[in-house]
Amino acid sequence: MLKTRLLLVAGSAVVIYLLFQLPKSVVENEASVSGPGDSVSSHIQSHAQPPEEVRIRIGQLRAQLSGSTEKEKNAIFADSLADLYRLSNRFDSAAWFAGESAKLSNGPESWMKAGDLYYQAYSIEMDQEKQRTYALRAQEYYAMILEKDPHNLEVKTKAAMTYMSTATPMKGIALLREVLAEDPKHELALFNMGMLSVQSGQFERATDWLNQLVRINPSHIQGQLLLGIALLNDGKRAAAKEQLEKVKKMDRDPAIQATVDSYLKDLK
């Protein structure tokens, strides 16, 4: 079943990996956050080194960033560092540098990049204090975007999920409902509602949300798999088996096959 922190990655590239690693019992939220250091050097030193192949380029860009006083160039250097850390799956470092770039360029595109990277860092962070901080920083950038474009439903959906590890999770639910009121076919919002329903043990409600999703997009593999998991947890063994076998036929990826097989074993 689902760890709460996995609910946050719906719609990101990370979701495919994480969804297929799901444990089989719903647990309480284990995650939340604090931010990076106040300087480039203190931030870098607080994290493990990235892969060797990008270290040289990172070193060059850090030197350029430290040695330059030109605002435009520094925005480019920080943005490039964010990209290198993102490619290394170091989303915390990537988010920090994207935030530095956003301070300098100060526009919707840079806000979106920083918000999304903090969202990804939040999604996979295990430490509660760090997760909370990443969530708040993602919220700040998303709020800036929504102030200019209140009908950006993708951003509103992601912002909603950042409330799930805070003291006001119902604010996130309210935002998701706002999205679905405006667009009842919004796939990410439907998927997130399905995940939240599974996490809270409302398996019948989860199947309702997820059935809506897969009717809209039958090829939504994450939704199809989560629907099978919801049915299994709801005690609908025959329907769960049929659904999971359907997922096996939809995608031959070894990770998907192994994950589905692990659930099918529970049905024997």
Backbone as CSV, one residue per row, in Angstrom:
resi,resn,N_x,N_y,N_z,CA_x,CA_y,CA_z,C_x,C_y,C_z
1,MET,0.853,-1.180,0.000,0.000,0.000,0.000,0.899,1.244,0.000
2,LEU,0.360,2.402,0.313,1.037,3.640,-0.035,1.612,4.381,1.156
3,LYS,2.813,4.853,1.012,3.340,5.819,1.969,2.840,7.190,1.541
4,THR,2.487,8.015,2.517,1.904,9.306,2.185,2.817,10.131,1.313
5,ARG,4.109,10.088,1.555,5.000,10.927,0.779,4.933,10.607,-0.701
6,LEU,4.524,9.380,-1.068,4.435,9.027,-2.469,3.274,9.713,-3.162
7,LEU,2.359,10.250,-2.399,1.227,10.934,-2.999,1.651,12.201,-3.702
8,LEU,2.790,12.717,-3.345,3.163,14.039,-3.793,3.780,14.049,-5.174
9,VAL,4.122,12.889,-5.695,4.880,12.876,-6.930,4.020,12.676,-8.156
10,ALA,2.729,12.574,-7.980,1.866,12.366,-9.132,2.080,13.459,-10.145
11,GLY,2.273,13.049,-11.387,2.453,14.022,-12.449,3.908,14.333,-12.730
12,SER,4.817,13.853,-11.910,6.229,14.094,-12.181,6.852,12.832,-12.744
13,ALA,8.062,12.981,-13.302,8.750,11.827,-13.860,9.055,10.806,-12.782
14,VAL,9.233,11.294,-11.552,9.593,10.397,-10.445,8.460,9.442,-10.097
15,VAL,7.233,9.796,-10.431,6.095,8.985,-9.995,6.164,7.568,-10.524
16,ILE,6.647,7.397,-11.731,6.671,6.063,-12.319,7.559,5.139,-11.502
17,TYR,8.751,5.637,-11.155,9.648,4.829,-10.336,9.052,4.548,-8.973
18,LEU,8.575,5.577,-8.304,8.094,5.417,-6.936,6.823,4.590,-6.862
19,LEU,5.930,4.789,-7.807,4.666,4.060,-7.760,4.893,2.568,-7.867
20,PHE,5.890,2.182,-8.646,6.152,0.765,-8.814,7.011,0.175,-7.698
21,GLN,7.345,1.007,-6.706,8.062,0.528,-5.532,7.151,0.501,-4.305
22,LEU,5.853,0.678,-4.488,4.955,0.850,-3.347,4.991,-0.318,-2.382
23,PRO,5.116,-0.021,-1.084,4.908,-1.064,-0.083,3.434,-1.403,-0.017
24,LYS,3.077,-2.371,0.764,1.709,-2.879,0.702,0.880,-2.578,1.936
25,SER,1.175,-1.507,2.638,0.302,-1.100,3.730,0.322,0.411,3.855
26,VAL,-0.842,0.983,4.114,-0.921,2.426,4.282,-0.321,2.786,5.625
27,VAL,0.540,3.772,5.632,1.156,4.201,6.882,0.937,5.692,7.045
28,GLU,1.235,6.187,8.249,1.096,7.612,8.497,2.181,8.363,7.737
29,ASN,1.908,9.637,7.507,2.885,10.481,6.820,4.192,10.472,7.592
30,GLU,5.302,10.130,6.922,6.588,10.096,7.573,7.459,11.245,7.150
31,ALA,6.959,12.073,6.255,7.864,13.021,5.674,7.441,14.456,5.893
32,SER,8.364,15.381,5.865,8.140,16.832,5.858,9.424,17.631,5.851
33,VAL,10.255,19.275,6.373,11.437,19.814,5.646,12.221,21.025,6.227
34,SER,13.482,21.423,6.005,14.252,22.632,6.282,15.133,22.889,5.096
35,GLY,15.510,24.086,4.927,16.118,24.438,3.668,17.610,24.386,3.654
36,PRO,18.177,24.620,2.477,19.611,24.598,2.300,20.274,25.768,3.010
37,GLY,21.595,25.745,3.002,22.363,26.801,3.642,22.220,28.131,2.928
38,ASP,22.804,29.169,3.508,22.632,30.514,2.976,23.639,30.857,1.893
39,SER,24.642,30.022,1.677,25.628,30.322,0.645,25.809,29.124,-0.259
40,VAL,26.380,29.382,-1.431,26.623,28.290,-2.375,27.501,27.226,-1.754
41,SER,28.609,27.630,-1.129,29.552,26.644,-0.610,28.964,25.844,0.536
42,SER,28.236,26.500,1.473,27.669,25.764,2.603,26.612,24.795,2.128
43,HIS,25.880,25.167,1.078,24.849,24.269,0.564,25.471,23.040,-0.072
44,ILE,26.460,23.243,-0.913,27.099,22.117,-1.595,27.732,21.165,-0.598
45,GLN,28.389,21.709,0.419,29.075,20.862,1.377,28.121,20.051,2.234
46,SER,26.854,20.457,2.282,25.898,19.744,3.130,25.275,18.550,2.423
47,HIS,25.674,18.304,1.179,25.112,17.200,0.415,26.212,16.306,-0.137
48,ALA,25.853,15.082,-0.414,26.808,14.161,-1.016,27.190,14.656,-2.410
49,GLN,28.391,14.302,-2.843,28.859,14.719,-4.163,28.007,14.084,-5.260
50,PRO,27.762,14.814,-6.336,27.030,14.264,-7.474,27.907,13.286,-8.242
51,PRO,27.373,12.639,-9.257,28.174,11.697,-10.049,29.441,12.355,-10.589
52,GLU,30.469,11.572,-10.711,31.792,12.081,-11.080,31.784,12.813,-12.413
53,GLU,30.982,12.319,-13.355,31.017,12.902,-14.698,30.533,14.341,-14.760
54,VAL,29.795,14.794,-13.731,29.329,16.190,-13.757,30.098,17.087,-12.784
55,ARG,31.022,16.514,-12.035,31.713,17.313,-11.023,32.551,18.440,-11.627
56,ILE,33.210,18.129,-12.724,34.069,19.149,-13.328,33.246,20.341,-13.773
57,ARG,32.138,20.054,-14.461,31.292,21.151,-14.945,30.675,21.932,-13.782
58,ILE,30.277,21.212,-12.754,29.724,21.889,-11.575,30.781,22.798,-10.950
59,GLY,32.001,22.297,-10.854,33.078,23.110,-10.299,33.318,24.369,-11.111
60,GLN,33.293,24.214,-12.429,33.489,25.380,-13.299,32.381,26.408,-13.089
61,LEU,31.139,25.938,-13.043,30.010,26.850,-12.896,30.000,27.508,-11.515
62,ARG,30.374,26.762,-10.492,30.456,27.358,-9.147,31.486,28.473,-9.116
63,ALA,32.621,28.220,-9.772,33.661,29.250,-9.811,33.174,30.486,-10.559
64,GLN,32.474,30.251,-11.665,31.947,31.375,-12.431,30.897,32.149,-11.631
65,LEU,30.047,31.409,-10.921,29.007,32.051,-10.120,29.612,32.869,-8.984
66,SER,30.629,32.303,-8.333,31.267,32.995,-7.210,32.058,34.214,-7.666
67,GLY,32.612,34.137,-8.893,33.484,35.212,-9.355,32.803,36.300,-10.144
68,SER,31.503,36.131,-10.413,30.806,37.104,-11.246,29.910,38.007,-10.410
69,THR,29.835,39.258,-10.839,28.916,40.201,-10.195,27.802,40.622,-11.147
70,GLU,27.754,40.000,-12.316,26.747,40.346,-13.314,25.476,39.543,-13.067
71,LYS,24.400,40.232,-12.802,23.123,39.606,-12.443,22.665,38.610,-13.505
72,GLU,22.703,39.016,-14.774,22.208,38.157,-15.852,23.035,36.890,-15.982
73,LYS,24.356,37.033,-15.911,25.227,35.855,-16.006,25.027,34.926,-14.821
74,ASN,24.907,35.492,-13.628,24.725,34.669,-12.438,23.414,33.895,-12.493
75,ALA,22.387,34.492,-13.060,21.116,33.776,-13.226,21.305,32.564,-14.131
76,ILE,22.102,32.737,-15.183,22.375,31.629,-16.116,23.217,30.555,-15.446
77,PHE,24.244,30.961,-14.704,25.112,29.993,-14.016,24.292,29.168,-13.014
78,ALA,23.469,29.849,-12.219,22.660,29.142,-11.215,21.656,28.207,-11.883
79,ASP,21.069,28.657,-12.970,20.119,27.831,-13.699,20.792,26.579,-14.261
80,SER,22.006,26.744,-14.782,22.751,25.596,-15.317,23.120,24.613,-14.213
81,LEU,23.480,25.131,-13.050,23.775,24.255,-11.911,22.519,23.491,-11.484
82,ALA,21.379,24.160,-11.510,20.119,23.475,-11.186,19.893,22.311,-12.142
83,ASP,20.163,22.527,-13.423,19.967,21.468,-14.416,20.896,20.287,-14.168
84,LEU,22.146,20.570,-13.823,23.109,19.491,-13.581,22.712,18.659,-12.360
85,TYR,22.278,19.332,-11.305,21.858,18.589,-10.112,20.566,17.824,-10.365
86,ARG,19.675,18.394,-11.164,18.437,17.673,-11.498,18.760,16.392,-12.263
87,LEU,19.667,16.490,-13.231,20.054,15.308,-14.009,20.737,14.263,-13.130
88,SER,21.325,14.721,-12.021,21.956,13.799,-11.070,20.975,13.316,-10.007
89,ASN,19.683,13.674,-10.176,18.635,13.314,-9.204,18.895,13.903,-7.825
90,ARG,19.574,15.047,-7.800,19.792,15.769,-6.545,18.816,16.945,-6.534
91,PHE,17.549,16.638,-6.264,16.513,17.642,-6.411,16.602,18.742,-5.357
92,ASP,17.155,18.417,-4.183,17.301,19.459,-3.161,18.293,20.518,-3.620
93,SER,19.448,20.083,-4.118,20.441,21.024,-4.622,19.933,21.738,-5.869
94,ALA,19.278,20.982,-6.741,18.731,21.581,-7.960,17.737,22.682,-7.617
95,ALA,16.884,22.425,-6.646,15.877,23.410,-6.250,16.536,24.659,-5.672
96,TRP,17.575,24.462,-4.861,18.242,25.608,-4.259,18.826,26.529,-5.320
97,PHE,19.512,25.945,-6.310,20.104,26.768,-7.361,19.033,27.382,-8.268
98,ALA,17.957,26.639,-8.504,16.855,27.213,-9.285,16.258,28.404,-8.552
99,GLY,16.182,28.304,-7.235,15.696,29.420,-6.441,16.619,30.622,-6.535
100,GLU,17.931,30.386,-6.528,18.885,31.477,-6.695,18.715,32.144,-8.054
101,SER,18.523,31.327,-9.082,18.302,31.871,-10.428,17.009,32.670,-10.484
102,ALA,15.974,32.162,-9.812,14.675,32.849,-9.818,14.756,34.207,-9.137
103,LYS,15.584,34.311,-8.109,15.750,35.601,-7.439,16.304,36.652,-8.394
104,LEU,17.161,36.187,-9.310,17.831,37.112,-10.220,16.997,37.416,-11.459
105,SER,16.348,36.397,-11.999,15.572,36.603,-13.224,14.134,37.036,-12.928
106,ASN,13.573,36.552,-11.807,12.292,37.025,-11.286,11.176,37.061,-12.325
107,GLY,10.866,35.881,-12.873,9.779,35.789,-13.842,9.053,34.468,-13.708
108,PRO,7.862,34.340,-14.307,7.050,33.119,-14.165,7.765,31.834,-14.552
109,GLU,8.595,31.889,-15.594,9.297,30.669,-16.015,10.271,30.200,-14.940
110,SER,11.015,31.133,-14.360,11.971,30.755,-13.312,11.242,30.349,-12.033
111,TRP,10.109,30.975,-11.741,9.318,30.578,-10.569,8.811,29.151,-10.724
112,MET,8.360,28.831,-11.943,7.845,27.484,-12.194,8.933,26.429,-12.019
113,LYS,10.111,26.725,-12.557,11.208,25.760,-12.446,11.592,25.538,-10.988
114,ALA,11.741,26.638,-10.242,12.106,26.504,-8.827,11.003,25.790,-8.052
115,GLY,9.743,26.156,-8.314,8.631,25.506,-7.628,8.579,24.017,-7.901
116,ASP,8.753,23.643,-9.166,8.692,22.224,-9.529,9.842,21.432,-8.919
117,LEU,11.020,22.029,-8.864,12.158,21.313,-8.277,12.016,21.181,-6.767
118,TYR,11.501,22.217,-6.099,11.219,22.068,-4.672,10.107,21.041,-4.453
119,TYR,9.145,20.985,-5.361,8.066,20.001,-5.280,8.626,18.580,-5.397
120,GLN,9.558,18.388,-6.333,10.164,17.064,-6.489,11.019,16.704,-5.279
121,ALA,11.772,17.684,-4.760,12.554,17.424,-3.548,11.636,17.041,-2.398
122,TYR,10.538,17.751,-2.259,9.513,17.466,-1.242,8.938,16.072,-1.404
123,SER,8.729,15.685,-2.650,8.077,14.410,-2.930,8.867,13.206,-2.453
124,ILE,10.187,13.305,-2.518,11.002,12.125,-2.229,11.788,12.244,-0.926
125,GLU,11.633,13.348,-0.229,12.376,13.555,1.017,11.808,12.709,2.161
126,MET,12.673,12.077,2.920,12.249,11.249,4.036,12.234,12.025,5.351
127,ASP,13.102,13.016,5.469,13.193,13.778,6.710,12.015,14.741,6.824
128,GLN,11.293,14.684,7.928,10.070,15.466,8.076,10.326,16.959,8.047
129,GLU,11.357,17.405,8.747,11.623,18.835,8.808,12.020,19.384,7.442
130,LYS,12.850,18.648,6.725,13.239,19.079,5.383,12.042,19.080,4.442
131,GLN,11.220,18.057,4.535,10.073,17.989,3.631,9.158,19.187,3.830
132,ARG,8.957,19.556,5.078,8.078,20.694,5.361,8.629,21.972,4.739
133,THR,9.921,22.171,4.848,10.530,23.370,4.275,10.414,23.371,2.753
134,TYR,10.710,22.237,2.120,10.602,22.161,0.658,9.164,22.428,0.218
135,ALA,8.215,21.909,0.975,6.806,22.131,0.640,6.468,23.616,0.695
136,LEU,6.928,24.281,1.753,6.635,25.704,1.903,7.273,26.526,0.801
137,ARG,8.487,26.144,0.398,9.147,26.885,-0.672,8.452,26.655,-2.014
138,ALA,8.023,25.427,-2.261,7.248,25.169,-3.477,5.971,25.995,-3.468
139,GLN,5.304,26.045,-2.320,4.075,26.840,-2.194,4.324,28.306,-2.530
140,GLU,5.446,28.847,-2.063,5.756,30.255,-2.312,5.862,30.543,-3.810
141,TYR,6.583,29.680,-4.519,6.744,29.900,-5.955,5.429,29.682,-6.698
142,TYR,4.689,28.658,-6.310,3.404,28.417,-6.968,2.422,29.558,-6.702
143,ALA,2.482,30.128,-5.498,1.599,31.253,-5.172,1.901,32.455,-6.062
144,MET,3.176,32.663,-6.356,3.562,33.763,-7.230,2.997,33.568,-8.630
145,ILE,3.025,32.325,-9.096,2.480,32.020,-10.424,0.961,32.191,-10.430
146,LEU,0.316,31.659,-9.395,-1.146,31.713,-9.337,-1.665,33.137,-9.146
147,GLU,-0.853,33.989,-8.557,-1.268,35.380,-8.420,-1.438,36.031,-9.796
148,LYS,-0.578,35.648,-10.723,-0.657,36.193,-12.074,-1.583,35.372,-12.965
149,ASP,-1.708,34.084,-12.659,-2.513,33.195,-13.509,-3.319,32.250,-12.612
150,PRO,-4.417,32.737,-12.019,-5.178,31.931,-11.054,-5.856,30.705,-11.659
151,HIS,-5.899,30.622,-12.975,-6.530,29.471,-13.623,-5.507,28.446,-14.124
152,ASN,-4.294,28.542,-13.631,-3.280,27.540,-13.972,-3.551,26.303,-13.115
153,LEU,-4.320,25.385,-13.655,-4.798,24.249,-12.860,-3.689,23.257,-12.522
154,GLU,-2.694,23.149,-13.389,-1.582,22.239,-13.102,-0.831,22.715,-11.860
155,VAL,-0.564,24.000,-11.808,0.141,24.567,-10.650,-0.730,24.474,-9.405
156,LYS,-2.015,24.752,-9.541,-2.906,24.676,-8.386,-2.969,23.252,-7.836
157,THR,-2.938,22.263,-8.731,-2.969,20.865,-8.295,-1.712,20.504,-7.522
158,LYS,-0.556,20.919,-8.023,0.693,20.645,-7.306,0.725,21.385,-5.976
159,ALA,0.296,22.643,-5.994,0.259,23.409,-4.745,-0.613,22.706,-3.713
160,ALA,-1.716,22.148,-4.170,-2.624,21.439,-3.263,-1.910,20.315,-2.532
161,MET,-1.074,19.576,-3.246,-0.425,18.424,-2.643,0.634,18.802,-1.620
162,THR,1.147,20.027,-1.709,2.160,20.436,-0.728,1.565,20.664,0.652
163,TYR,0.249,20.719,0.751,-0.393,20.909,2.059,-0.580,19.585,2.811
164,MET,-0.306,18.467,2.153,-0.638,17.177,2.749,0.227,16.812,3.945
165,SER,1.393,17.418,4.073,2.239,17.126,5.231,2.216,18.268,6.240
166,THR,1.285,19.210,6.057,1.188,20.342,6.971,0.020,20.144,7.932
167,ALA,-0.207,21.152,8.760,-1.316,21.084,9.714,-2.652,21.401,9.056
168,THR,-2.623,21.755,7.763,-3.872,22.125,7.075,-4.060,21.316,5.788
169,PRO,-4.094,19.991,5.900,-4.250,19.189,4.677,-5.569,19.443,3.960
170,MET,-6.601,19.845,4.699,-7.892,20.077,4.060,-7.842,21.264,3.102
171,LYS,-6.887,22.154,3.301,-6.718,23.239,2.337,-6.305,22.669,0.992
172,GLY,-5.461,21.642,1.028,-5.058,20.975,-0.207,-6.224,20.282,-0.882
173,ILE,-7.052,19.605,-0.091,-8.242,18.946,-0.648,-9.165,19.981,-1.281
174,ALA,-9.324,21.117,-0.608,-10.190,22.172,-1.142,-9.668,22.677,-2.486
175,LEU,-8.341,22.806,-2.604,-7.759,23.253,-3.868,-7.985,22.228,-4.977
176,LEU,-7.839,20.949,-4.634,-8.091,19.907,-5.633,-9.543,19.932,-6.099
177,ARG,-10.439,20.167,-5.169,-11.858,20.235,-5.546,-12.130,21.471,-6.417
178,GLU,-11.428,22.553,-6.162,-11.553,23.726,-7.021,-11.107,23.400,-8.449
179,VAL,-10.009,22.669,-8.542,-9.510,22.282,-9.868,-10.547,21.437,-10.599
180,LEU,-11.100,20.447,-9.897,-12.057,19.545,-10.535,-13.389,20.220,-10.815
181,ALA,-13.718,21.249,-10.048,-14.935,22.013,-10.339,-14.771,22.778,-11.651
182,GLU,-13.546,23.246,-11.894,-13.277,23.987,-13.121,-13.035,23.041,-14.299
183,ASP,-12.393,21.904,-14.025,-12.110,20.925,-15.078,-12.293,19.518,-14.508
184,PRO,-13.496,18.944,-14.636,-13.767,17.619,-14.063,-12.918,16.502,-14.666
185,LYS,-12.238,16.793,-15.766,-11.419,15.770,-16.418,-9.926,16.000,-16.207
186,HIS,-9.584,16.796,-15.226,-8.168,17.077,-14.972,-7.496,15.822,-14.417
187,GLU,-6.606,15.239,-15.203,-6.056,13.920,-14.878,-5.212,13.918,-13.603
188,LEU,-4.362,14.908,-13.450,-3.506,14.932,-12.264,-4.323,15.097,-10.991
189,ALA,-5.350,15.933,-11.033,-6.198,16.126,-9.854,-6.969,14.853,-9.525
190,LEU,-7.485,14.177,-10.542,-8.196,12.912,-10.315,-7.260,11.856,-9.724
191,PHE,-6.055,11.765,-10.273,-5.082,10.797,-9.774,-4.736,11.080,-8.321
192,ASN,-4.503,12.354,-8.011,-4.165,12.710,-6.635,-5.315,12.424,-5.673
193,MET,-6.536,12.691,-6.097,-7.681,12.374,-5.242,-7.766,10.867,-5.012
194,GLY,-7.465,10.094,-6.043,-7.445,8.646,-5.885,-6.383,8.202,-4.902
195,MET,-5.197,8.775,-5.017,-4.105,8.405,-4.108,-4.433,8.794,-2.676
196,LEU,-4.966,9.991,-2.502,-5.317,10.436,-1.152,-6.395,9.556,-0.539
197,SER,-7.319,9.107,-1.357,-8.373,8.223,-0.858,-7.806,6.873,-0.437
198,VAL,-6.855,6.354,-1.207,-6.209,5.095,-0.820,-5.454,5.288,0.490
199,GLN,-4.705,6.382,0.577,-3.908,6.637,1.775,-4.778,6.722,3.023
200,SER,-5.971,7.287,2.872,-6.855,7.457,4.033,-7.763,6.255,4.260
201,GLY,-7.576,5.201,3.468,-8.363,3.983,3.651,-9.751,4.032,3.046
202,GLN,-10.023,5.050,2.235,-11.332,5.164,1.579,-11.245,4.506,0.194
203,PHE,-11.164,3.193,0.211,-10.859,2.468,-1.016,-11.986,2.523,-2.041
204,GLU,-13.227,2.509,-1.585,-14.336,2.601,-2.528,-14.334,3.962,-3.216
205,ARG,-14.059,5.008,-2.420,-13.974,6.349,-3.008,-12.799,6.431,-3.962
206,ALA,-11.707,5.777,-3.609,-10.530,5.768,-4.482,-10.860,5.153,-5.836
207,THR,-11.585,4.042,-5.823,-11.930,3.410,-7.097,-12.829,4.309,-7.937
208,ASP,-13.678,5.095,-7.290,-14.512,6.041,-8.034,-13.651,7.067,-8.766
209,TRP,-12.714,7.681,-8.033,-11.833,8.678,-8.656,-11.004,8.061,-9.778
210,LEU,-10.450,6.898,-9.508,-9.544,6.285,-10.479,-10.288,5.741,-11.687
211,ASN,-11.506,5.275,-11.489,-12.310,4.866,-12.646,-12.619,6.055,-13.547
212,GLN,-12.881,7.211,-12.932,-13.074,8.421,-13.732,-11.828,8.714,-14.561
213,LEU,-10.674,8.586,-13.921,-9.413,8.876,-14.593,-9.173,7.949,-15.782
214,VAL,-9.326,6.641,-15.568,-8.995,5.717,-16.650,-10.050,5.701,-17.757
215,ARG,-11.242,6.170,-17.440,-12.229,6.354,-18.521,-11.799,7.500,-19.435
216,ILE,-11.237,8.542,-18.825,-10.762,9.687,-19.596,-9.494,9.337,-20.369
217,ASN,-8.594,8.628,-19.695,-7.314,8.262,-20.306,-6.998,6.804,-19.997
218,PRO,-7.471,5.883,-20.829,-7.247,4.450,-20.578,-5.773,4.055,-20.527
219,SER,-4.891,4.857,-21.106,-3.467,4.504,-21.127,-2.700,5.066,-19.929
220,HIS,-3.409,5.647,-18.972,-2.758,6.199,-17.770,-2.321,5.032,-16.879
221,ILE,-1.073,4.606,-17.068,-0.614,3.370,-16.436,-0.572,3.490,-14.918
222,GLN,-0.178,4.673,-14.396,-0.156,4.842,-12.940,-1.562,4.723,-12.364
223,GLY,-2.526,5.333,-13.064,-3.907,5.253,-12.606,-4.452,3.845,-12.662
224,GLN,-4.115,3.123,-13.724,-4.581,1.738,-13.858,-4.002,0.857,-12.752
225,LEU,-2.726,1.046,-12.457,-2.096,0.253,-11.401,-2.679,0.607,-10.031
226,LEU,-2.823,1.898,-9.767,-3.366,2.305,-8.472,-4.802,1.823,-8.306
227,LEU,-5.539,1.767,-9.394,-6.905,1.236,-9.332,-6.884,-0.224,-8.890
228,GLY,-5.951,-1.007,-9.418,-5.822,-2.391,-8.991,-5.490,-2.516,-7.521
229,ILE,-4.599,-1.636,-7.043,-4.222,-1.646,-5.629,-5.408,-1.269,-4.747
230,ALA,-6.178,-0.272,-5.197,-7.359,0.149,-4.432,-8.376,-0.983,-4.342
231,LEU,-8.607,-1.669,-5.447,-9.555,-2.790,-5.452,-9.079,-3.912,-4.531
232,LEU,-7.786,-4.173,-4.557,-7.221,-5.215,-3.692,-7.446,-4.874,-2.224
233,ASN,-7.181,-3.621,-1.868,-7.357,-3.206,-0.479,-8.817,-3.148,-0.069
234,ASP,-9.688,-2.998,-1.035,-11.118,-2.941,-0.746,-11.729,-4.344,-0.653
235,GLY,-10.894,-5.369,-0.795,-11.370,-6.732,-0.671,-12.037,-7.270,-1.930
236,LYS,-11.954,-6.551,-3.023,-12.561,-6.994,-4.282,-11.515,-7.760,-5.081
237,ARG,-11.279,-8.971,-4.636,-10.149,-9.743,-5.129,-10.267,-10.092,-6.613
238,ALA,-11.429,-10.490,-7.045,-11.596,-10.860,-8.454,-11.381,-9.650,-9.359
239,ALA,-11.978,-8.526,-8.972,-11.819,-7.308,-9.768,-10.372,-6.830,-9.744
240,ALA,-9.719,-6.958,-8.583,-8.319,-6.539,-8.462,-7.431,-7.393,-9.350
241,LYS,-7.674,-8.703,-9.350,-6.870,-9.588,-10.182,-7.038,-9.252,-11.659
242,GLU,-8.270,-9.030,-12.071,-8.536,-8.676,-13.467,-7.833,-7.362,-13.834
243,GLN,-7.898,-6.397,-12.918,-7.292,-5.099,-13.186,-5.764,-5.199,-13.252
244,LEU,-5.170,-5.925,-12.339,-3.716,-6.048,-12.325,-3.203,-6.823,-13.538
245,GLU,-3.943,-7.833,-13.949,-3.553,-8.565,-15.155,-3.667,-7.675,-16.390
246,LYS,-4.627,-6.770,-16.369,-4.769,-5.798,-17.451,-3.536,-4.893,-17.514
247,VAL,-3.064,-4.469,-16.358,-1.873,-3.621,-16.303,-0.666,-4.361,-16.863
248,LYS,-0.542,-5.637,-16.542,0.570,-6.443,-17.068,0.584,-6.439,-18.586
249,LYS,-0.582,-6.484,-19.191,-0.671,-6.500,-20.654,-0.426,-5.123,-21.264
250,MET,-0.655,-4.085,-20.465,-0.534,-2.723,-20.989,0.910,-2.279,-21.154
251,ASP,1.789,-2.744,-20.284,3.170,-2.246,-20.291,4.098,-3.388,-19.902
252,ARG,5.057,-3.678,-20.771,5.957,-4.815,-20.533,7.224,-4.404,-19.773
253,ASP,7.256,-3.195,-19.291,8.423,-2.755,-18.531,8.672,-3.710,-17.365
254,PRO,9.918,-4.169,-17.182,10.213,-5.146,-16.122,9.810,-4.678,-14.728
255,ALA,9.965,-3.374,-14.455,9.602,-2.870,-13.128,8.100,-2.983,-12.908
256,ILE,7.329,-2.693,-13.946,5.877,-2.807,-13.843,5.484,-4.265,-13.668
257,GLN,6.082,-5.125,-14.472,5.761,-6.541,-14.393,6.048,-7.105,-12.997
258,ALA,7.211,-6.749,-12.449,7.588,-7.258,-11.128,6.643,-6.739,-10.050
259,THR,6.271,-5.469,-10.156,5.380,-4.893,-9.149,4.007,-5.531,-9.198
260,VAL,3.463,-5.673,-10.397,2.148,-6.294,-10.537,2.192,-7.732,-10.041
261,ASP,3.246,-8.451,-10.386,3.370,-9.839,-9.927,3.374,-9.933,-8.408
262,SER,4.007,-8.952,-7.747,4.057,-8.991,-6.289,2.665,-8.847,-5.689
263,TYR,1.798,-8.071,-6.337,0.418,-7.932,-5.858,-0.415,-9.161,-6.229
264,LEU,-0.169,-9.693,-7.403,-0.928,-10.880,-7.817,-0.659,-12.070,-6.905
265,LYS,0.542,-12.123,-6.339,0.879,-13.203,-5.408,-0.063,-13.193,-4.214
266,ASP,-0.459,-11.982,-3.815,-1.376,-11.866,-2.654,-2.758,-12.379,-2.959
267,LEU,-3.040,-12.584,-4.226,-4.373,-13.028,-4.634,-4.442,-14.527,-4.869
268,LYS,-3.333,-15.199,-4.689,-3.351,-16.653,-4.906,-3.795,-17.394,-3.660
